[in-house]
Amino acid sequence: MSDEYSSETIIVNHLDKMDFLALLEHIERLPAILPERNIWCFEAFLNGWLIHNTDNGFMTEFQKYIFHQFGNVNSNQGWAKIINFYSQDSYDALDQFFKLLSDFRKDRSTVV
C-alpha cells in the first residue's frame, strides 16, 4: 500500500470554510488536492477560492513581498509568474512559493 495521497482519496469538504492561511497550510501538507502539483494549478485553485472568499489583502501584500525579494521587479506579472521564472520548473516553483510564504509570514510577525 502506498503512502502517497491522490486527489481521489483526499476529502476536500470544507475547504471553502477555511480561512486563507489555514487553506495554504492545508495545501502545503496535502498538495494532492490539486490536479497537478505545480504553481499553475495552485494559482488557478487560489484564484477560484478567492472569487468566493477573502484573503483580507494577504496576497496583495505577498505580491509586494515577491517584487521586493526579486530585486524590486517592476512588472505587471503576478506572483506565480515571477516565482516560476526564478525556479527550475513549475513543480519547483510550488515548493519555492511555500518557502517564500514561510519567510513572508516570519517577516510580517517581526513587524507586528
Secondary structure, 3 states (H helix, E strand, C coil): CCCCCCCCCCCCCCHHHCCHHHHHHHHHHCHHHCCCCCHHHHHHHHHHHHHHCCCCCHHHHHHHHHHHHCCCCCCCCCHHHHHHHCCCCHHHHHHHHHHHHHHHHHHHHHHC
